């Protein structure tokens, strides 16, 4: 498979692939969610299952040409819509779950319900962002900017496993994954998680995550810039060209995410991994473009 280096490559690949993912979209009452769904329908890589607000959606002229690829599930309650959409995923009737104009907490209650949800026992729920950053020659995946406050050892292991798999789904044969800290030094006293980093590096060498390279601790700049790495005299197989970075906690991940989008003008897409199907949970204020790219990433995951 060709290495997908940007969002244009991604959407072109999905169009050329010619297959459709069944996407259960919960309460698509907002223009940005509607834009994402309509664009994906136009591109031909989804069948849309709209759960809730049917009357409003049936009035949209842009949806009418796609009638054979649209299903409506009627309900006038958002929580019921979330439960119905999750049920469709659990029963194998939908491949992707997408949030519309509903609070993330409400959707996650349905996703995480121990009896009727879609998070298999033992799986870790985490958020993965895909970013197209001006000046960086390929996509950068990173976790976690939205879900896990301070990952445990077990959670971090699964974060590495998830991003390695996602990178390979995008055609990266041997993903380079950097474990992020403010420096390249292990500090057991003040930053005990850096000790765990060494264990993750060894697990990768032992083949625990499939074919990939994991190294750290490294800072973001040396992970993604060879000149910085060489200037600091760091010898790392990441070689200043990380495909993915794992942040130590949600604060670091979230600050990185907001900085990229505000000042670097990066395009981003976010999904939840861990459930039995990818879950698209953009902010209600995210643009239609962001939601469209998030949907595209979910269709590749």
Long-range contacts (C-beta under 8 A, 24 or more apart in sequence): 1-171, 2-171, 3-138, 3-170, 3-171, 3-172, 3-173, 4-139, 4-170, 4-171, 4-300, 5-137, 5-138, 5-139, 6-132, 6-138, 6-139, 7-132, 7-139, 7-267, 7-269, 7-293, 7-296, 10-170, 10-293, 10-296, 10-297, 10-300, 11-43, 11-296, 13-300, 14-43, 14-45, 14-296, 14-299, 14-300, 15-43, 15-44, 15-45, 17-45, 18-44, 19-45, 20-44, 20-45, 20-46, 20-47, 20-69, 21-45, 21-46, 21-47, 21-95, 21-96, 21-298, 21-299, 22-46, 22-47, 22-49, 22-93, 22-94, 22-95, 22-96, 23-47, 23-48, 23-49, 23-94, 23-95, 23-96, 23-97, 23-98, 23-295, 23-298, 23-299, 24-49, 24-51, 24-85, 24-88, 24-89, 24-93, 24-94, 24-96, 24-97, 24-98, 25-49, 25-50, 25-51, 25-85, 25-98, 25-100, 26-51, 26-52, 26-78, 26-81, 26-82, 26-85, 26-97, 26-98, 26-99, 26-100, 26-102, 26-107, 27-51, 27-52, 27-53, 27-78, 27-81, 27-82, 27-100, 27-101, 27-102, 28-52, 28-53, 28-57, 28-100, 28-101, 29-53, 29-56, 29-100, 29-101, 30-100, 30-101, 30-284, 31-288, 32-282, 32-286, 32-287, 32-288, 32-290, 32-291, 33-98, 33-99, 33-100, 33-101, 33-288, 33-291, 34-60, 34-62, 34-288, 35-288, 35-289, 35-291, 35-292, 36-98, 36-288, 36-291, 36-292, 36-294, 36-295, 37-98, 37-295, 38-62, 38-63, 38-66, 39-288, 39-292, 40-292, 40-295, 40-296, 40-299, 41-66, 41-69, 41-70, 42-66, 45-296, 45-299, 46-96, 46-295, 46-299, 47-71, 49-73, 49-85, 49-88, 49-93, 49-94, 51-75, 51-81, 51-82, 51-84, 51-85, 51-88, 52-76, 52-77, 52-78, 52-80, 52-81, 52-100, 78-102, 78-106, 79-106, 79-109, 79-110, 82-106, 82-107, 82-109, 82-110, 83-110, 83-113, 83-116, 85-110, 86-110, 86-111, 86-113, 86-116, 86-117, 86-118, 87-116, 89-118, 89-275, 89-276, 89-277, 90-116, 90-117, 90-118, 90-276, 94-277, 95-277, 95-299, 96-277, 96-278, 96-279, 96-280, 96-295, 96-298, 96-299, 97-275, 97-277, 97-278, 97-279, 97-280, 98-279, 98-280, 98-291, 98-295, 98-298, 99-279, 99-280, 99-281, 99-282, 101-284, 103-284, 104-281, 107-279, 107-281, 108-281, 111-272, 111-275, 111-279, 117-275, 118-275, 118-276, 118-277, 119-274, 119-275, 119-276, 120-275, 120-276, 123-158, 123-274, 123-275, 124-148, 124-154, 124-155, 124-158, 124-159, 124-274, 125-272, 125-273, 125-274, 125-275, 126-151, 126-155, 126-158, 126-159, 126-162, 126-272, 126-273, 126-274, 127-270, 127-271, 127-272, 127-273, 127-281, 128-162, 128-163, 128-166, 128-270, 128-271, 128-272, 128-273, 129-253, 129-257, 129-268, 129-269, 129-270, 130-166, 130-268, 130-269, 130-270, 130-293, 130-297, 131-257, 131-260, 131-266, 131-267, 131-268, 131-269, 132-266, 132-267, 132-268, 133-260, 133-264, 133-266, 134-264, 134-265, 134-266, 136-224, 138-241, 138-243, 139-170, 139-243, 140-224, 140-242, 140-243, 140-244, 140-245, 141-166, 141-167, 141-243, 141-244, 141-245, 142-244, 142-245, 142-246, 142-247, 142-253, 142-256, 142-257, 143-244, 143-246, 143-247, 143-253, 144-247, 144-250, 144-253, 145-247, 145-250, 145-253, 145-254, 145-256, 145-257, 145-270, 146-250, 146-253, 146-254, 146-270, 146-281, 147-250, 147-272, 148-250, 149-249, 149-250, 150-248, 150-249, 150-250, 151-193, 151-248, 151-249, 153-196, 153-199, 156-193, 156-196, 156-200, 156-246, 157-200, 157-203, 157-208, 158-274, 159-246, 160-200, 160-203, 160-204, 160-209, 160-214, 160-246, 161-208, 161-209, 162-273, 162-274, 163-244, 163-246, 164-209, 164-210, 164-212, 164-244, 165-210, 166-244, 166-273, 166-300, 166-301, 167-212, 167-243, 167-244, 168-210, 168-211, 168-212, 169-300, 169-301, 170-300, 172-243, 173-211, 174-211, 174-212, 174-213, 175-212, 175-213, 175-243, 175-244, 176-212, 176-213, 176-215, 176-237, 176-238, 176-239, 176-241, 176-242, 176-243, 176-244, 177-204, 177-212, 177-213, 177-214, 177-215, 177-238, 177-242, 177-243, 177-244, 177-245, 177-246, 178-214, 178-215, 178-216, 178-218, 178-220, 178-223, 178-224, 178-238, 178-242, 178-244, 178-245, 178-246, 179-214, 179-215, 179-216, 179-217, 179-218, 179-245, 179-246, 180-216, 180-217, 180-218, 180-219, 180-220, 180-223, 180-245, 180-246, 180-247, 180-248, 180-252, 181-216, 181-217, 181-218, 181-219, 181-248, 182-219, 183-217, 183-219, 184-216, 184-217, 184-218, 184-219, 184-222, 184-232, 184-234, 184-236, 185-217, 186-217, 191-217, 191-248, 193-248, 213-237, 213-238, 216-246, 220-245, 220-256, 267-293, 268-293, 269-293, 269-294, 269-296, 269-297, 270-294, 270-297, 271-297, 271-298, 271-301, 273-301
